[in-house]
Amino acid sequence: MHLLGVRILQVGPFEKVAFPFADEQGRARLINVVHGAGGVGKTTLLQAIAATRPGHAVSAGVAVRETLTESRPQGSPEALKHVACDWFLGDDDPERPHPLRVASPSTQAFGHDDAETARRREQAFYDKVAQKGGFAFLAIASSRWFSRQPVTVMSLARSAVRHELRASPGLDDAARADLARDVKQALAYAEIAARLPSASAPRTGLVMLGEAMRDVVGTLLSLAQLSYVGLDPASFEPMFSAHGGSAVPFDLLPSRARHLVAFGALAVRALWAAYPGVDPRHAEGVVLIDEACLHQDPPVQAGLAAALHAALPRVQWILTTSSPILAASCDAREVLALRRLPDSHRVELFLGAEARTH
């Protein structure tokens, strides 16, 4: 599954904006950097995407209400505040030739009643299909932080790699953005499962999970000149080292390194939960990271997008940032710039060469 485009009408700072996440040939663009200053709607965009996807189309986090005006007749798609996302299902439905449009509840994404009825039936059908697995999706909030707590290894299959399609990401809730427990569990599950015999899962698949976790986390940590060592046998704490030096636990890593570990470990966990037995390094999915460059120094910012793509080349990354360094590190076609116009409160989208202009 990949995202092709988002249409937002009268939500947050957006009056009517269409965000393209596909190239000129209509194929999903795998690296997307949404660049802009604070208050231009970067988090609103990610909330809109998270709330309008196969298996999870809700109005939570996005103020979506029916509003009619005299200039917009009833039944017109422009008459409703709404979000509509076009998804290419890819490996989730290889035989489907056209995108799936998912829209906010109680809104009309198509003007024609017959087309809208068909769309809603399709959306309801894929909501049921998604409950069986697939449709890998992950959203990481900008308010992320890491408490100090020991690894919990009880019921790892239920806690570390559960498929939570209907879970809301909570992009604006700092109380729900403590990632320490989830990151440690993901690392511990992958390491332990890869080394213990299992009667319920193919041995080769679990070994592949462990290899993928080490490979992805290691690729991202190389930006910070660190490496992933494995689990401490006494405490099951994930351990890391710099240039072959003494190993240190996750809690003692620099803040920038913990964020990089979280990006890799949580993405691998989401892909494995959606597609058990499939190598996460070759799986499709969508990962949103709000303010991806927080706590990162300039060299890491410059290499982050390339490292994410190298680690998981079939994942579509949608990164928001206020850092010009990250935006400049990508091709102009991969940058979507949001700017508030000086003569109004409207926020407009700029693409291509205009996205580079400051």
C-alpha positions in Angstrom: 0.0 0.0 0.0 1.2 3.5 -0.9 -0.4 6.9 -0.8 -0.9 8.7 -4.2 -2.6 11.9 -3.1 -4.5 13.8 -0.4 -7.3 16.3 -0.9 -8.1 18.5 2.1 -11.1 20.9 2.1 -11.6 23.5 4.9 -9.7 21.6 7.6 -7.2 23.4 9.9 -5.3 26.1 8.0 -6.2 24.6 4.6 -9.0 26.0 2.5 -8.7 23.7 -0.5 -5.3 21.9 -1.0 -4.4 18.8 -3.0 -1.2 17.2 -2.0 0.4 15.0 -4.7 2.5 12.0 -3.4 2.9 10.4 -6.9 5.3 11.2 -9.7 4.5 12.3 -13.3 3.7 8.6 -14.3 1.3 8.3 -11.4 3.5 6.0 -9.3 3.8 6.6 -5.6 6.8 8.8 -4.6 8.7 6.9 -1.9 10.4 9.9 -0.3 8.3 12.9 0.5 9.4 15.9 2.6 6.8 18.4 3.8 8.7 21.5 4.6 7.4 24.6 6.4 7.6 26.7 9.5 5.6 26.1 12.6 1.8 26.6 12.4 1.4 25.9 8.6 -0.4 22.6 9.1 2.3 19.9 8.8 0.9 17.9 11.7 -2.7 18.5 10.4 -1.7 16.9 7.1 -0.3 13.8 8.9 -3.4 13.6 11.1 -5.6 13.7 8.0 -3.7 10.9 6.3 -3.7 8.8 9.5 -7.5 9.2 9.9 -8.3 8.4 6.2 -6.8 5.1 5.2 -8.0 1.6 4.4 -9.4 0.0 7.6 -9.4 3.3 9.5 -11.5 6.2 8.2 -12.5 8.4 11.1 -12.9 12.0 12.0 -10.8 11.8 15.1 -8.0 14.4 15.1 -9.4 16.2 12.1 -12.4 18.5 12.4 -14.7 17.2 9.8 -18.3 18.4 9.8 -20.9 19.0 7.1 -21.2 22.7 6.3 -23.4 24.0 3.5 -23.1 27.5 2.1 -25.3 29.4 -0.3 -22.5 29.4 -2.9 -22.1 25.6 -2.7 -25.2 23.6 -3.5 -26.2 20.6 -1.5 -24.8 17.4 -3.1 -21.7 19.2 -4.4 -18.4 17.6 -3.1 -17.2 21.2 -2.4 -20.1 21.6 0.1 -18.5 19.4 2.7 -15.4 19.8 4.9 -13.6 16.6 4.3 -10.3 14.7 3.6 -10.0 12.2 0.8 -6.9 10.0 0.2 -6.1 8.0 -2.9 -4.3 4.7 -2.1 -2.6 2.4 -4.5 -3.0 -1.0 -2.8 -0.1 -2.7 -4.4 0.8 -6.0 -2.7 -2.4 -5.8 -0.6 -4.5 -6.3 -3.8 -2.2 -6.8 -6.8 -5.1 -7.2 -9.2 -6.7 -3.9 -8.5 -5.9 -1.6 -11.4 -7.0 1.8 -10.0 -6.6 3.6 -6.6 -8.9 3.2 -3.7 -10.3 6.5 -2.5 -10.9 6.7 1.2 -12.8 9.7 2.6 -13.9 11.0 6.0 -17.2 9.7 7.3 -20.4 11.4 6.3 -18.8 13.3 3.5 -19.2 13.0 -0.3 -15.9 12.6 -2.1 -17.6 12.4 -5.6 -20.2 14.7 -6.9 -22.2 11.9 -8.7 -24.4 9.9 -6.4 -23.8 6.6 -8.2 -20.0 7.1 -8.1 -20.1 8.0 -4.4 -22.3 4.9 -3.6 -19.8 2.7 -5.3 -16.9 4.3 -3.5 -18.4 3.8 -0.1 -19.1 0.2 -0.9 -15.4 -0.3 -1.9 -14.3 1.5 1.2 -16.5 -0.7 3.5 -15.2 -3.8 1.7 -11.5 -3.0 2.2 -12.3 -2.0 5.9 -13.2 -5.7 6.3 -10.2 -7.0 4.3 -7.8 -4.9 6.4 -8.8 -6.5 9.6 -7.2 -9.7 8.4 -3.8 -8.1 8.1 -1.7 -6.1 5.6 -2.0 -2.3 4.9 1.1 -1.5 6.9 1.0 2.0 8.4 2.9 3.8 11.1 2.8 7.4 12.3 5.4 8.8 14.7 4.6 12.0 16.5 6.9 15.1 16.9 6.3 15.0 20.7 8.1 11.7 20.9 10.2 11.0 24.0 11.9 8.1 25.9 11.3 7.2 29.5 13.6 4.9 31.4 12.0 1.6 32.0 13.1 -2.0 31.8 12.2 -4.3 29.0 8.9 -6.2 29.4 9.1 -9.7 27.7 5.8 -11.2 28.7 3.4 -12.0 25.8 5.7 -10.5 23.3 3.7 -11.8 20.3 0.7 -9.9 21.6 2.5 -6.7 22.6 5.5 -6.3 20.4 4.1 -7.2 17.0 0.4 -6.8 17.3 -1.5 -5.6 14.2 -3.3 -2.4 15.4 -4.9 -1.1 12.2 -7.6 0.9 14.1 -5.2 2.4 16.6 -5.1 6.2 16.4 -1.5 7.5 16.3 -2.0 10.5 18.7 0.2 12.9 16.8 -0.6 15.8 19.0 -0.7 14.0 22.4 2.7 14.0 24.2 1.3 11.7 26.9 1.0 8.9 24.3 4.4 9.6 22.6 6.7 7.8 25.0 8.4 5.3 22.6 10.8 3.6 25.0 8.7 0.6 25.8 7.6 -0.1 22.2 11.1 0.3 20.8 12.7 -2.0 23.4 10.0 -4.6 22.9 10.4 -4.5 19.2 14.1 -5.0 19.5 13.8 -7.7 22.1 11.1 -9.7 20.2 13.1 -9.7 17.0 16.3 -10.8 18.8 14.7 -13.5 21.0 12.4 -14.9 18.4 15.2 -15.3 15.9 17.1 -17.5 18.3 14.5 -19.7 19.9 12.8 -22.7 18.1 9.1 -22.2 17.4 6.3 -24.6 16.7 3.9 -21.8 15.6 6.0 -19.9 13.1 8.6 -21.0 10.5 12.1 -20.8 11.8 13.4 -19.2 8.7 10.9 -16.4 9.0 11.9 -15.5 12.6 15.6 -15.5 11.7 14.7 -13.2 8.8 12.9 -10.8 11.3 16.0 -10.7 13.5 18.3 -10.0 10.5 16.0 -7.3 9.2 15.8 -5.6 12.6 19.6 -5.5 12.9 20.1 -4.4 9.3 17.5 -1.6 9.4 18.5 -0.2 12.8 22.2 -0.5 11.9 21.7 1.4 8.7 20.1 4.3 10.5 22.5 4.3 13.4 25.5 4.6 11.0 24.4 8.2 10.6 25.4 8.7 14.2 28.5 6.6 14.0 27.0 3.9 16.2 26.1 0.2 15.8 23.5 -2.2 17.3 25.2 -5.0 19.3 22.1 -7.0 20.5 20.5 -7.8 23.8 22.2 -7.9 27.2 21.8 -11.6 28.3 21.1 -10.6 31.9 18.6 -7.8 31.5 17.4 -8.2 27.8 18.2 -4.5 27.4 19.2 -3.5 23.8 22.9 -2.6 23.7 24.8 -0.4 21.3 28.4 0.7 20.8 30.5 3.3 19.0 33.5 2.3 16.9 33.8 -1.1 18.6 33.9 0.5 22.1 32.1 -0.7 25.2 28.4 -1.4 24.9 25.9 0.9 26.4 22.1 0.4 26.9 19.4 2.1 24.9 18.7 4.5 27.9 22.2 5.9 27.7 22.3 6.6 24.0 22.4 10.2 22.9 18.9 11.6 22.2 19.6 11.7 18.4 20.5 8.0 18.3 17.4 6.9 20.2 15.2 8.7 17.7 17.0 6.9 14.8 16.6 3.6 16.6 12.9 4.3 17.0 12.4 5.1 13.3 13.9 1.8 12.3 12.6 -0.6 15.0 9.0 0.7 14.9 8.9 0.5 11.1 10.2 -3.1 11.1 7.7 -4.0 13.8 4.8 -2.5 11.9 5.7 -4.3 8.6 6.2 -7.6 10.3 2.9 -7.3 12.2 1.1 -6.5 8.9 2.8 -9.2 6.9 4.1 -12.0 9.2 6.7 -14.2 7.4 7.5 -11.5 4.8 11.0 -9.9 5.0 10.3 -6.3 6.2 13.2 -5.1 4.1 11.1 -6.0 1.0 7.6 -5.1 2.3 5.4 -2.2 1.3 4.0 0.3 3.8 3.6 4.0 4.7 5.5 5.6 7.5 4.8 9.2 8.7 7.3 11.0 10.9 6.4 14.4 12.2 9.4 16.8 12.5 11.8 14.1 11.5 14.8 16.2 12.2 14.2 17.0 15.9 17.3 16.5 18.0 19.4 15.7 14.9 22.6 17.5 14.0 23.1 18.9 10.4 25.0 15.8 9.0 22.3 13.5 10.2 19.6 15.8 8.8 21.4 15.8 5.4 21.6 12.0 5.2 18.3 11.0 6.9 16.0 10.7 3.9 18.6 8.6 1.9 19.2 6.3 4.9 15.5 5.7 5.5 15.1 4.8 1.8 18.2 2.5 1.8 17.0 0.7 5.0 13.4 0.0 3.8 13.4 0.7 0.0 9.7 -0.2 -0.6 8.3 1.9 2.3 6.8 5.3 1.4 8.3 7.8 3.8 6.4 11.1 4.5 8.5 13.3 6.6 7.6 16.8 7.9 10.3 19.2 8.9 11.2 22.8 9.5 14.8 22.1 8.6 16.0 23.5 5.2 18.9 21.0 5.4 16.6 18.0 5.1 14.6 19.6 2.4 17.7 20.6 0.4 19.1 17.0 0.7 16.2 15.7 -1.5 15.3 16.1 -5.1 13.0 19.1 -5.7 10.2 16.8 -6.8 10.2 15.2 -3.4 9.7 18.4 -1.5 6.3 19.9 -0.7 6.6 23.3 0.8 3.8 24.9 3.0 3.8 28.7 3.4 1.4 31.1 5.0 0.7 34.0 2.6 1.7 37.4 4.2 -1.6 39.1 3.2 -3.9 36.5 4.6 -4.2 33.5 7.0 -4.3 31.0 4.1 -1.6 28.3 3.8 -0.6 27.4 0.2 1.3 24.5 -1.2 4.4 25.0 -3.4 6.0 22.3 -5.5 9.1 21.7 -7.6 11.4 24.7 -8.0 8.9 27.0 -6.1 9.4 24.7 -3.1 13.1 25.6 -3.0 12.4 29.4 -3.0 12.5 31.0 0.4 
